[in-house]
């Protein structure tokens, strides 16, 4: 693995794993009240575009990191939308 690929992989692991505590906290508390809906919508769209970009480049670190991040961010977004629908 080249230094560039190693750097991309490490960056992906760190930024993706940063969402895991938020997903766990939101899931356990059952509350997404303090989460910004606009931020998560914009972020999720941005991550989707990064994923498309990674696919176009055939860049596995970009694809893997953004694919996983999109799942994590979308799960928080879905919890936020479901909570809003109940209010």
C-alpha positions as CSV (number, residue, x, y, z in Angstrom):
1,X,0.0,0.0,0.0
2,X,1.4,3.4,-1.0
3,X,1.8,6.2,1.5
4,X,-1.0,8.1,-0.3
5,X,-3.4,5.1,0.0
6,X,-2.3,4.6,3.6
7,X,-3.0,8.3,4.4
8,X,-6.4,8.1,2.7
9,X,-7.3,4.9,4.5
10,X,-6.3,6.4,7.9
11,X,-8.2,9.6,7.2
12,X,-11.3,7.5,6.3
13,X,-11.0,5.4,9.4
14,X,-10.7,8.4,11.7
15,X,-13.5,10.5,10.2
16,X,-15.8,7.6,9.8
17,X,-15.3,6.3,13.3
18,X,-16.0,9.8,14.6
19,X,-19.7,9.2,13.9
20,X,-20.0,6.0,15.8
21,X,-20.3,7.7,19.3
22,X,-23.1,10.0,17.9
23,X,-25.0,7.1,16.4
24,X,-24.7,5.1,19.7
25,X,-25.7,8.1,21.9
26,X,-28.7,9.0,19.7
27,X,-29.8,5.3,19.6
28,X,-29.5,4.8,23.3
29,X,-31.1,8.0,24.4
30,X,-33.8,7.8,21.8
31,X,-33.4,11.5,21.3
32,X,-32.1,13.4,18.3
33,X,-33.5,16.7,19.6
34,X,-30.1,18.5,19.9
35,X,-29.0,17.4,16.4
36,X,-29.2,20.0,13.6
37,X,-31.4,18.6,10.8
38,X,-30.0,21.0,8.2
39,X,-26.5,20.1,9.1
40,X,-27.1,16.4,8.8
41,X,-29.0,16.8,5.5
42,X,-26.2,18.8,4.0
43,X,-23.6,16.5,5.4
44,X,-25.3,13.4,4.1
45,X,-25.6,14.9,0.6
46,X,-21.9,15.9,0.7
47,X,-20.9,12.4,1.7
48,X,-23.0,10.9,-1.0
49,X,-21.3,13.2,-3.5
50,X,-17.9,12.1,-2.1
51,X,-18.9,8.5,-2.5
52,X,-19.9,9.1,-6.2
53,X,-16.6,10.9,-6.7
54,X,-14.7,8.0,-5.2
55,X,-16.5,5.5,-7.4
56,X,-15.7,7.6,-10.5
57,X,-12.0,7.6,-9.5
58,X,-12.1,3.9,-8.4
59,X,-10.5,5.1,-5.2
60,X,-11.2,2.4,-2.6
61,X,-10.3,4.5,0.5
62,X,-12.8,7.2,-0.6
63,X,-15.5,4.7,-1.5
64,X,-15.2,2.7,1.8
65,X,-14.9,5.6,4.1
66,X,-17.8,7.6,2.5
67,X,-20.0,4.5,2.1
68,X,-19.7,3.7,5.8
69,X,-20.0,7.4,6.8
70,X,-23.1,7.7,4.7
71,X,-24.8,4.8,6.5
72,X,-23.9,6.2,9.9
73,X,-24.9,9.8,9.1
74,X,-28.1,8.6,7.4
75,X,-29.0,6.5,10.5
76,X,-28.7,9.6,12.7
77,X,-30.7,11.6,10.1
78,X,-33.5,9.0,10.0
79,X,-33.6,9.0,13.8
80,X,-33.9,12.8,13.7
81,X,-36.7,12.7,11.1
82,X,-38.6,10.0,13.0
83,X,-38.4,12.0,16.2
84,X,-39.6,15.1,14.4
85,X,-42.6,13.2,12.9
86,X,-43.6,12.1,16.4
87,X,-43.5,15.6,17.8
